Amino acid sequence: MYFRDVIGHEALGEQLRAAAQSNRVAHASLFDGPEGSGALGLARAYARYLHCEAPTPEDACGACSACRAHDQLQHPDLHWSFPFFKGEKSDTAVSQPFQGAWRTLLAERPYFGLEEWVEATGADRKQLFISVHEALEINRKLGLKAFKGGRKVLICWLPETMRVDTANKMLKLIEEPTDGTVMLFVSEHYDQLLATIRSRVQAVRVPRLDDATAAVAIERLTGLAEADAQELAGVVEGNLALALRLAGAGGAAPDHELFVEWMRACWGLKGADLVDQSDRFAKPGREAMKRFLQYALHMVRQCIVGNYGAFDAVRLTARERAFAEKFAPFIHHGNVLEMQQLIETAYRDIAGNVNGKLVFMDLSVKLHGLLKRPAA
Ligand SMILES: [Zn+2]
């Protein structure tokens, strides 16, 4: 990952490179950005830049031995930490058994989130976290002499999954850094980190990507047609991890027609229509069902934005807007939260292997009740 591979965030990249070139590298930074914003990519590009033997003002050189080691994700002074689960046979919980899966995921996907990582590790429903033993292991690794004589860089993904005792161990590392150590924390939920950690790291705020930038990126990363990429960009709200997740479920744009027909059927509670639609919903498979529900959530949210007189601000394509303007009056503050919760629950049920048709029918009946509820 080079700076040129990071989509958007050009100014942040420039600041990081300037810090490196003038030798003002913070020994602990927190790259804080929502899922799919590119915070991890930025940290990776920075780590490479710090190791590169001949960096230019724009990027790492790509030719030195450090860059070649980074190409293989095998630089000996780049250490990775991430949430994982404790294997049944091991006594201590350390990330070592998962380092291979981690590198594979990094190599395969420029953008990913916890969902992809859970799948890659086979964690299923196990809770992922960064353990105390892992913090001790990081301490040990960072205490070693740098193999290549330069900086030792740690990239720690999702430090908010540390428990308090782990976070306290990490805090000690941040407060008493070993020589030549650079710690890059990459967080999606800054607010869940201990305040003592937040206050001791240099904050690098990574904003979510705007729709136009995300649309271009989606087109490039997925091969979707321009109009489909724009539609998907509106749905994922700048989250490229989600865009890849959804596009991977068939590559087509969200099914707007099905959504429109579904809402009509929910309103009228027409049994035959709902059965037909539940077949269409469930047939393409679990990933497509998740994508459709994500799309439904997006449409509901945009309707509420439109209701507050902000139809100019909604993130909809022309055909979506035409529908939303008619549909929005049925979504109001008296039912919108419950609608969102129901759709989110359905999403989790689908992800958890519950029968798709049953989830769809149950959700439809409940939505019918909410849509019929008058605005207070
Ligand atoms: Zn280089």
Boltz pocket constraint, residues with backbone or C-beta under 6 A from the ligand:
constraints:
  - pocket:
      binder: B
      contacts: [[A, 48], [A, 51], [A, 52], [A, 53], [A, 54], [A, 55], [A, 60], [A, 61], [A, 62], [A, 63], [A, 64], [A, 65], [A, 66], [A, 67]]
      max_distance: 6.0
